[in-house]
Amino acid sequence: MNWEQIKGNWNQVKGQAREQWGELTEDDLQKARGEREQLIGLVQERYGLAKEEAERQVDEFQAGL
């Protein structure tokens, strides 16, 4: 699934994102709105990760959809 599809289906996909990153709140996921860079930033901030690691995790999440 590409990011345009993820963005279009964000209400369905955000449940899977919540399972992947349990520390993200509903407000966090609303802020992301299916935007890849927003999600990377939130994952990076909540989990204290380097940007590269957050990108890797988001890319793995995308590949699993």
N, CA, C and O atoms as a MOPAC input file, in Angstrom:
PM7 MOZYME 1SCF
protein

 N      0.85800 1    -1.17100 1     0.00000 1
 C      0.00000 1     0.00000 1     0.00000 1
 C      0.89900 1     1.22700 1     0.00000 1
 O      1.81800 1     1.32300 1     0.81400 1
 N      0.64500 1     2.16300 1    -0.90100 1
 C      1.46000 1     3.37500 1    -0.91700 1
 C      0.86400 1     4.42000 1     0.02900 1
 O     -0.22500 1     4.22800 1     0.57100 1
 N      1.58400 1     5.51900 1     0.22100 1
 C      1.15400 1     6.50000 1     1.21900 1
 C     -0.11500 1     7.23500 1     0.81000 1
 O     -0.84900 1     7.70500 1     1.67900 1
 N     -0.38900 1     7.34600 1    -0.45700 1
 C     -1.65600 1     7.96200 1    -0.87100 1
 C     -2.81800 1     7.07300 1    -0.43800 1
 O     -3.84900 1     7.56900 1     0.01900 1
 N     -2.65200 1     5.77200 1    -0.58000 1
 C     -3.69100 1     4.82600 1    -0.15000 1
 C     -3.82000 1     4.82700 1     1.37000 1
 O     -4.92700 1     4.79500 1     1.90600 1
 N     -2.69800 1     4.86400 1     2.05000 1
 C     -2.72400 1     4.90900 1     3.51600 1
 C     -3.44600 1     6.16200 1     3.98000 1
 O     -4.29500 1     6.10700 1     4.87000 1
 N     -3.10800 1     7.28500 1     3.37900 1
 C     -3.74700 1     8.55200 1     3.74800 1
 C     -5.25500 1     8.48600 1     3.50700 1
 O     -6.03900 1     8.94800 1     4.33600 1
 N     -5.65500 1     7.91500 1     2.37900 1
 C     -7.07100 1     7.80500 1     2.05500 1
 C     -7.83300 1     6.87200 1     2.97800 1
 O     -9.03500 1     7.04100 1     3.18100 1
 N     -7.14500 1     5.89600 1     3.53400 1
 C     -7.76800 1     4.91300 1     4.42500 1
 C     -7.30800 1     5.08300 1     5.86900 1
 O     -7.33800 1     4.12700 1     6.64400 1
 N     -6.88800 1     6.27500 1     6.23100 1
 C     -6.25800 1     6.49400 1     7.52700 1
 C     -7.13100 1     6.04700 1     8.69700 1
 O     -6.61300 1     5.51100 1     9.67700 1
 N     -8.43300 1     6.25300 1     8.61300 1
 C     -9.28200 1     5.84800 1     9.73500 1
 C     -9.20600 1     4.34900 1     9.98800 1
 O     -9.29100 1     3.92100 1    11.13900 1
 N     -9.04900 1     3.54800 1     8.95200 1
 C     -8.89900 1     2.11100 1     9.13100 1
 C     -7.46800 1     1.74900 1     9.53200 1
 O     -7.25500 1     0.87300 1    10.37100 1
 N     -6.50800 1     2.41600 1     8.93900 1
 C     -5.09300 1     2.09300 1     9.14900 1
 C     -4.60400 1     2.53700 1    10.52200 1
 O     -3.69700 1     1.91600 1    11.07600 1
 N     -5.17600 1     3.58400 1    11.07800 1
 C     -4.64900 1     4.09700 1    12.34100 1
 C     -4.81000 1     3.10400 1    13.48500 1
 O     -4.05500 1     3.16400 1    14.45600 1
 N     -5.77200 1     2.19500 1    13.39500 1
 C     -5.88000 1     1.14300 1    14.40600 1
 C     -4.67000 1     0.23100 1    14.37200 1
 O     -4.16700 1    -0.18700 1    15.41500 1
 N     -4.20700 1    -0.07400 1    13.17200 1
 C     -3.00700 1    -0.89800 1    13.02800 1
 C     -1.77900 1    -0.13600 1    13.51500 1
 O     -0.87300 1    -0.72500 1    14.10400 1
 N     -1.74900 1     1.16400 1    13.27200 1
 C     -0.63600 1     1.98700 1    13.76000 1
 C     -0.63700 1     1.99700 1    15.28500 1
 O      0.42100 1     1.96100 1    15.91300 1
 N     -1.80900 1     2.04500 1    15.86800 1
 C     -1.91600 1     2.04000 1    17.33200 1
 C     -1.41100 1     0.72500 1    17.90300 1
 O     -0.79300 1     0.70900 1    18.96800 1
 N     -1.67000 1    -0.39500 1    17.19800 1
 C     -1.15300 1    -1.68800 1    17.64100 1
 C      0.36900 1    -1.71800 1    17.55600 1
 O      1.03800 1    -2.24900 1    18.44300 1
 N      0.90700 1    -1.14600 1    16.49000 1
 C      2.36600 1    -1.13000 1    16.26800 1
 C      3.06200 1    -0.24900 1    17.29700 1
 O      4.09200 1    -0.62900 1    17.85400 1
 N      2.50000 1     0.92700 1    17.54400 1
 C      3.10100 1     1.90400 1    18.45300 1
 C      2.09000 1     2.27600 1    19.52900 1
 O      1.38400 1     3.27900 1    19.42000 1
 N      2.03400 1     1.46200 1    20.55600 1
 C      1.04300 1     1.63500 1    21.61200 1
 C      1.14500 1     2.93100 1    22.38300 1
 O      0.17700 1     3.35000 1    23.01800 1
 N      2.29900 1     3.57400 1    22.34100 1
 C      2.46100 1     4.82500 1    23.07600 1
 C      1.88300 1     6.02500 1    22.33300 1
 O      1.77000 1     7.11000 1    22.90400 1
 N      1.51600 1     5.84200 1    21.07200 1
 C      0.89200 1     6.93700 1    20.33600 1
 C     -0.56100 1     7.06100 1    20.77900 1
 O     -1.28800 1     6.06900 1    20.84500 1
 N     -0.96800 1     8.27100 1    21.07700 1
 C     -2.33900 1     8.50900 1    21.52000 1
 C     -3.25300 1     8.69800 1    20.31000 1
 O     -2.79400 1     8.84900 1    19.17800 1
 N     -4.52900 1     8.68400 1    20.57400 1
 C     -5.50700 1     8.95300 1    19.51800 1
 C     -5.26800 1    10.34700 1    18.93300 1
 O     -5.38700 1    10.54500 1    17.72300 1
 N     -4.93000 1    11.31100 1    19.79200 1
 C     -4.62000 1    12.66500 1    19.31500 1
 C     -3.40200 1    12.65900 1    18.40000 1
 O     -3.38800 1    13.34600 1    17.37800 1
 N     -2.38100 1    11.88900 1    18.76100 1
 C     -1.18800 1    11.78100 1    17.91300 1
 C     -1.57400 1    11.28100 1    16.52700 1
 O     -1.15700 1    11.83500 1    15.51100 1
 N     -2.37600 1    10.22900 1    16.50800 1
 C     -2.76200 1     9.63300 1    15.23200 1
 C     -3.64700 1    10.57300 1    14.42300 1
 O     -3.58600 1    10.58000 1    13.19300 1
 N     -4.46400 1    11.36000 1    15.10100 1
 C     -5.27600 1    12.36200 1    14.40000 1
 C     -4.36900 1    13.42000 1    13.76800 1
 O     -4.61400 1    13.86200 1    12.64500 1
 N     -3.32300 1    13.82200 1    14.49100 1
 C     -2.37900 1    14.81400 1    13.96700 1
 C     -1.65600 1    14.29500 1    12.72900 1
 O     -1.41000 1    15.04500 1    11.78400 1
 N     -1.32300 1    13.02200 1    12.74100 1
 C     -0.57800 1    12.42900 1    11.61900 1
 C     -1.40400 1    12.44300 1    10.33900 1
 O     -0.86000 1    12.68900 1     9.26200 1
 N     -2.71200 1    12.18200 1    10.43400 1
 C     -3.62300 1    12.22100 1     9.28000 1
 C     -3.09300 1    11.42400 1     8.08600 1
 O     -3.36600 1    11.77000 1     6.93600 1
 N     -2.34400 1    10.37000 1     8.35700 1
 C     -1.83500 1     9.54200 1     7.27000 1
 C     -0.62200 1    10.09800 1     6.55700 1
 O     -0.20000 1     9.55100 1     5.53800 1
 N     -0.05700 1    11.16700 1     7.06800 1
 C      1.13500 1    11.75800 1     6.46700 1
 C      2.37400 1    11.04500 1     6.99700 1
 O      2.59000 1    10.98800 1     8.20800 1
 N      3.17300 1    10.50900 1     6.10700 1
 C      4.35400 1     9.72400 1     6.47500 1
 C      5.30900 1    10.51400 1     7.37200 1
 O      5.73800 1    10.01100 1     8.41000 1
 N      5.64000 1    11.72800 1     6.98600 1
 C      6.61300 1    12.51500 1     7.75800 1
 C      6.08200 1    12.84600 1     9.14600 1
 O      6.84300 1    12.85400 1    10.11300 1
 N      4.79100 1    13.11700 1     9.25300 1
 C      4.18700 1    13.38500 1    10.56100 1
 C      4.29500 1    12.14800 1    11.45000 1
 O      4.65700 1    12.24500 1    12.62300 1
 N      3.97800 1    10.99000 1    10.88200 1
 C      4.03200 1     9.74800 1    11.64500 1
 C      5.46200 1     9.45500 1    12.08800 1
 O      5.68700 1     9.04800 1    13.22700 1
 N      6.41700 1     9.65600 1    11.20600 1
 C      7.82700 1     9.45600 1    11.56200 1
 C      8.20500 1    10.35400 1    12.73000 1
 O      8.83900 1     9.90400 1    13.68500 1
 N      7.82000 1    11.61200 1    12.65800 1
 C      8.13000 1    12.55300 1    13.73100 1
 C      7.51200 1    12.15400 1    15.05800 1
 O      8.15200 1    12.27400 1    16.10300 1
 N      6.27400 1    11.68000 1    15.02600 1
 C      5.60800 1    11.25800 1    16.25700 1
 C      6.25200 1    10.01400 1    16.84700 1
 O      6.44800 1     9.93300 1    18.05900 1
 N      6.58300 1     9.04600 1    16.00300 1
 C      7.25200 1     7.83900 1    16.47400 1
 C      8.61800 1     8.19900 1    17.06700 1
 O      9.00300 1     7.69100 1    18.12000 1
 N      9.32900 1     9.06500 1    16.38600 1
 C     10.64500 1     9.50400 1    16.84800 1
 C     10.53100 1    10.17300 1    18.22100 1
 O     11.31400 1     9.89000 1    19.12700 1
 N      9.55400 1    11.05500 1    18.35900 1
 C      9.37900 1    11.80300 1    19.60700 1
 C      8.93600 1    10.89900 1    20.75700 1
 O      9.52500 1    10.94400 1    21.83700 1
 N      7.91900 1    10.08800 1    20.54100 1
 C      7.36800 1     9.24500 1    21.61000 1
 C      8.33100 1     8.17200 1    22.08500 1
 O      8.36500 1     7.83700 1    23.26900 1
 N      9.10900 1     7.63900 1    21.16400 1
 C      9.98600 1     6.52200 1    21.50500 1
 C     11.45000 1     6.92400 1    21.65200 1
 O     12.29400 1     6.07900 1    21.95000 1
 N     11.76000 1     8.19900 1    21.44900 1
 C     13.13200 1     8.66500 1    21.60500 1
 C     14.09200 1     8.03100 1    20.62000 1
 O     15.22800 1     7.71000 1    20.96900 1
 N     13.63600 1     7.84900 1    19.38300 1
 C     14.44500 1     7.19500 1    18.35400 1
 C     15.14000 1     8.20600 1    17.46600 1
 O     14.71900 1     9.35700 1    17.35200 1
 N     16.21200 1     7.75100 1    16.84000 1
 C     16.84400 1     8.53700 1    15.78500 1
 C     15.89000 1     8.55500 1    14.59800 1
 O     15.07800 1     7.64500 1    14.42900 1
 N     15.99200 1     9.58200 1    13.78800 1
 C     15.09100 1     9.71200 1    12.64600 1
 C     15.18300 1     8.49700 1    11.72700 1
 O     14.16500 1     8.02400 1    11.22100 1
 N     16.38200 1     7.99300 1    11.51100 1
 C     16.57300 1     6.85400 1    10.62100 1
 C     15.83000 1     5.61800 1    11.13400 1
 O     15.23700 1     4.87500 1    10.35200 1
 N     15.86800 1     5.40500 1    12.44600 1
 C     15.17900 1     4.25200 1    13.02700 1
 C     13.66000 1     4.42800 1    12.93400 1
 O     12.94200 1     3.47500 1    12.63300 1
 N     13.18100 1     5.62200 1    13.18700 1
 C     11.74400 1     5.88600 1    13.06100 1
 C     11.30100 1     5.67900 1    11.61500 1
 O     10.23700 1     5.11100 1    11.36900 1
 N     12.10100 1     6.13000 1    10.66700 1
 C     11.78200 1     5.91700 1     9.24600 1
 C     11.74000 1     4.43300 1     8.91800 1
 O     10.84900 1     3.98000 1     8.19900 1
 N     12.68900 1     3.68000 1     9.43500 1
 C     12.72700 1     2.24200 1     9.18800 1
 C     11.46200 1     1.56700 1     9.71800 1
 O     10.86300 1     0.73000 1     9.04200 1
 N     11.06600 1     1.93900 1    10.92600 1
 C      9.86800 1     1.34300 1    11.51300 1
 C      8.61600 1     1.69300 1    10.70800 1
 O      7.75900 1     0.83800 1    10.48700 1
 N      8.51200 1     2.93400 1    10.27700 1
 C      7.35000 1     3.35600 1     9.48700 1
 C      7.35300 1     2.64400 1     8.14400 1
 O      6.29700 1     2.24300 1     7.65500 1
 N      8.52300 1     2.48300 1     7.54400 1
 C      8.60100 1     1.76200 1     6.27200 1
 C      8.19500 1     0.30000 1     6.44000 1
 O      7.52000 1    -0.25600 1     5.57300 1
 N      8.59900 1    -0.32900 1     7.54900 1
 C      8.19500 1    -1.70400 1     7.82300 1
 C      6.68400 1    -1.78600 1     8.04100 1
 O      6.03600 1    -2.73500 1     7.59800 1
 N      6.13500 1    -0.79300 1     8.72100 1
 C      4.68800 1    -0.73400 1     8.94300 1
 C      3.97200 1    -0.67600 1     7.60500 1
 O      3.00800 1    -1.40500 1     7.37300 1
 N      4.45400 1     0.20400 1     6.71700 1
 C      3.84900 1     0.34400 1     5.39100 1
 C      3.92400 1    -0.97400 1     4.63000 1
 O      2.94900 1    -1.37500 1     3.99400 1
 N      5.06000 1    -1.64600 1     4.68600 1
 C      5.24100 1    -2.90100 1     3.95200 1
 C      4.30400 1    -3.99200 1     4.46200 1
 O      3.93200 1    -4.89600 1     3.71400 1
 N      3.92800 1    -3.90500 1     5.72400 1
 C      3.06000 1    -4.90800 1     6.31400 1
 C      1.57900 1    -4.70100 1     6.03800 1
 O      0.75400 1    -5.55300 1     6.37000 1
 N      1.24600 1    -3.58300 1     5.43700 1
 C     -0.17400 1    -3.31400 1     5.14400 1
 C     -0.63200 1    -3.96600 1     3.87300 1
 O     -1.79600 1    -3.83200 1     3.49500 1

